[in-house]
Amino acid sequence: MIRFLFVSLPLLILFLIAIAFGAMNNTPVTVDFLAVQQQVSLALVAALFLALGFIIGVIAMLARQFLLGREIKKLRKQLVKTSTP
């Protein structure tokens, strides 16, 4: 129960801060994407870059976990080889 509170309470607070940020920053800004120029909300630009950073971070974390998992399997095989007579 305490773990649930330590995870969900900060997420709820972060979500409420994000909603407040989006409500206060709804002014349109011009964004240039190479040949395309588009006017979008400042909150949308911030949310898109936050989501992009989150996705890049998750991909980096999963890549590291995959490499560590492969290393653990290799080390376990070595341990089995050295421990059997």
Backbone as a ProteinNet text record, in pm:
[ID]
protein_1_A
[PRIMARY]
MIRFLFVSLPLLILFLIAIAFGAMNNTPVTVDFLAVQQQVSLALVAALFLALGFIIGVIAMLARQFLLGREIKKLRKQLVKTSTP
[TERTIARY]
81.3	0	86.2	193.2	281.5	353.4	391.9	457.4	363.1	236.3	136.7	129.3	132.9	127.9	253.3	369.3	494	505	433.8	436.8	322.8	202.7	87	75.1	111.8	99.2	188.8	317.7	398.4	349.3	300.1	247.3	122.3	36.8	-82.6	-46.2	49.2	94.2	155.7	237.9	299	193	91.7	-16.7	-92.8	-120.5	-190.4	-105.9	24.6	113.9	115.2	115.6	114.9	-14.4	-126.9	-255	-254.9	-203.4	-196.2	-103.3	10.1	103.6	37.6	-33.9	-101.7	-210.7	-281	-388	-332.5	-215.3	-157.4	-78.6	-35.6	49.4	-18.7	-132.5	-203.6	-183.4	-84.9	-58.1	4	-34.5	22.8	165.3	249.5	386.5	408.2	498	529.5	647	629.6	733.4	771.4	902.1	952.3	1010.3	955.1	1006.8	1057.4	1184.4	1249.2	1170.7	1078.6	1005.2	863.4	821.3	684.1	685.6	597	582.8	440.7	430.3	300.7	286.8	166.5	139.2	67.8	128	71	80	9.3	9.6	145.4	188	314.3	309.4	195.5	179.8	193.1	142.1	154.1	299.2	373.2	515.2	590.6	564.3	630	592.7	466	421.9	484.3	494.7	555.2	702.3	775.2	916.4	936.9	847.3	853.6	829.7	729.3	700.6	816	875.5	989.6	1107.6	1134.7	1241.6	1213.9	1088.2	1050.5	1071.6	1028.8	1043.8	1190.8	1272.3	1415.7	1477.3	1436.8	1487.6	1447.7	1323.7	1278.4	1353.9	1374.4	1448.5	1591.7	1655.8	1791.9	1795.9	1696.2	1691.2	1671.2	1579.8	1554.3	1675.4	1746.6	1867.5	1971.6	1988.1	2083.6	2039.7	1910.3	1859.4	1883.4	1862.8	1885.6	2031.9	2122.9	2265.9	2305.4	2251.1	2281.5	2225.3	2107.7	2050.3	2136.9	2187	2276.5	2404.5	2458.8	2580.7	2556.1	2440.4	2407.5	2398.9	2334.6	2326.1	2463.8	2549.3	2685.2	2761.8	2749.7	2820.3	2765.8	2634.9	2578.8	2630.3	2641.4	2697	2840.6	2918.4	3056.7	3062.1	2971.3	2968.3	2934	2839.6	2804	2921.9	2991.6	3107.5	3216.5	3244.2	3354.2	3313.9	3187.7	3149	3126	3102.9	3085.4	3221.9	3238.4	3370.1	3401.1
-119	0	126.2	121.8	238.3	256.3	147.2	156.6	220.7	184.3	243.9	394.5	438.4	581	653.1	589.4	652	662	577.1	581.9	667.8	646.3	714.7	860.6	893.6	1031.1	1127.1	1098.2	1187.7	1194.3	1083.4	1085.4	1172.6	1165.6	1248.8	1396.8	1429.1	1567.4	1616.7	1534.2	1570.5	1591.6	1507.6	1521.7	1652.7	1686.7	1811.9	1933.5	1926.7	2035.6	2047.7	1934.9	1937.5	1998.4	1967.1	2025.6	2175.9	2218.8	2361.7	2432.5	2370.2	2427.3	2440.9	2338.9	2343.6	2448.5	2467.5	2566.9	2709.2	2730.6	2864.5	2898.9	2800.1	2823.4	2777.5	2834.9	2795.6	2894.7	2981.3	3077.1	3005.2	3042.8	2976.1	3023.3	2930.3	2960.8	2901.2	2960.1	2910.2	2814.4	2694.3	2592.3	2561.6	2564.2	2534.2	2393.7	2307.2	2173	2165.7	2194.3	2195.1	2281.1	2225.9	2302.7	2336.8	2286.2	2306.5	2404.3	2501.2	2596.5	2583.1	2561.2	2532.6	2613.1	2662	2727.4	2629	2603.9	2512.3	2575.8	2519	2566.9	2539.4	2632.2	2614.2	2490.7	2466.4	2348.5	2221.1	2220.5	2102.8	2076.9	2182.9	2167	2110.5	2163.7	2114	1968.7	1934.2	1796	1700	1742	1655.3	1629.3	1732.6	1712.6	1634.9	1652	1571.7	1424.5	1397.1	1259.3	1201	1280.5	1233.4	1198.9	1283.5	1255	1130.8	1112.2	993	867.3	871.6	755.7	723.8	825.2	802.8	743.5	792.5	739.3	594.2	559.4	420.5	328.9	373.3	291.8	270.3	374.8	360.9	265.9	276.1	188.4	42.2	19.5	-117.1	-176	-93.8	-142.9	-185.4	-106.2	-139.6	-266	-278.2	-398.3	-522.5	-510.5	-622.5	-665.2	-568.1	-600.5	-663	-612.1	-669.8	-811	-834.7	-969.7	-1068.6	-1026.6	-1114.5	-1142.7	-1041.4	-1060.5	-1154.6	-1143.9	-1232.9	-1377.7	-1401	-1536.6	-1592.8	-1508.6	-1553.1	-1588.2	-1505.8	-1531.5	-1655.5	-1678.9	-1800.5	-1924.9	-1919.9	-2033.5	-2058.8	-1951.5	-1967.2	-2026	-1984.3	-2035.4	-2184.1	-2224.8	-2366.5	-2447.2	-2396.6	-2467.4	-2483.8	-2379.5	-2385.8	-2460.5	-2465.7	-2532.9	-2682.5	-2730.9	-2875.3	-2941.8	-3058.9	-3125.6	-3196.5
0	0	0	79.2	85.6	-47.3	-110.6	-240.9	-342.8	-337	-426.1	-405.2	-279.1	-249.8	-298.3	-281.1	-324	-475.7	-548.2	-694.3	-747.5	-698.9	-756.9	-714.4	-592.5	-547.4	-626.1	-645.5	-728.9	-873.9	-927.9	-1064.1	-1073.3	-974.2	-971.3	-961.3	-876.7	-862.9	-993.3	-1057.3	-1185.5	-1292.9	-1293.4	-1390	-1368.6	-1243.5	-1214.3	-1252.6	-1229.7	-1270.7	-1422.3	-1493	-1639.5	-1692.8	-1630.6	-1673.2	-1648.6	-1534	-1504.7	-1602.8	-1635	-1732.3	-1868.5	-1909.9	-2039.2	-2043.4	-1933.4	-1930	-1934.2	-1874.9	-1871.2	-1997.9	-2074	-2190.3	-2318.3	-2347.6	-2468.3	-2582.5	-2570.5	-2677.9	-2797.1	-2917.6	-3035.2	-3063.7	-3101.2	-3142.6	-3280.7	-3357.7	-3491	-3480.5	-3532.9	-3530.5	-3675.1	-3702.9	-3837.6	-3840.4	-3924.4	-3947.2	-4090.5	-4109.4	-4240.9	-4339.6	-4415.4	-4515.6	-4469.8	-4355.8	-4308.8	-4192	-4198.2	-4089.1	-4033.5	-3903.1	-3841.7	-3713.4	-3686.7	-3559	-3467.2	-3351.5	-3253.2	-3114.9	-3021.6	-2884.3	-2819.2	-2735.3	-2663.9	-2574.1	-2514.1	-2428.2	-2510	-2633.4	-2718.8	-2756.4	-2787.4	-2819.5	-2699.5	-2581.5	-2460.6	-2434	-2450.9	-2427.8	-2528.1	-2654.1	-2756	-2726	-2688.1	-2657.7	-2527.5	-2431.6	-2309.5	-2342.6	-2426.1	-2466	-2546.5	-2635.1	-2714.2	-2623.3	-2525.3	-2429.9	-2347.9	-2308.5	-2232.4	-2316.4	-2443	-2531.8	-2554.3	-2578.3	-2597.2	-2470.6	-2354.5	-2228.1	-2206.1	-2238.7	-2223.4	-2319.5	-2442.5	-2539.1	-2491.4	-2439.7	-2387.9	-2269.5	-2181.1	-2064.8	-2106.2	-2202.3	-2246.8	-2318.8	-2393.7	-2460.8	-2357.2	-2254.1	-2148.5	-2074.5	-2045.5	-1979.2	-2064.7	-2195.7	-2286.2	-2283.1	-2288.5	-2284.8	-2151.4	-2042.7	-1911.8	-1898.8	-1954.5	-1952.1	-2028	-2144.7	-2221.2	-2143.6	-2075.6	-1997.5	-1880.2	-1816.2	-1705	-1753.8	-1868.5	-1922.6	-1952.5	-2009.8	-2041.7	-1915	-1812.5	-1687.1	-1616.7	-1626	-1565.5	-1635.3	-1767.8	-1841.8	-1800.4	-1784.2	-1739.4	-1599.1	-1513.1	-1376.3	-1375.3	-1458.4	-1464.9	-1516.9	-1616.8	-1671.8	-1567.3	-1490.5	-1392.8	-1267.3	-1233.5	-1108.3	-1125	-1247.5	-1267.3	-1277.3	-1210	-1209.8	-1340.5
[MASK]
+++++++++++++++++++++++++++++++++++++++++++++++++++++++++++++++++++++++++++++++++++++

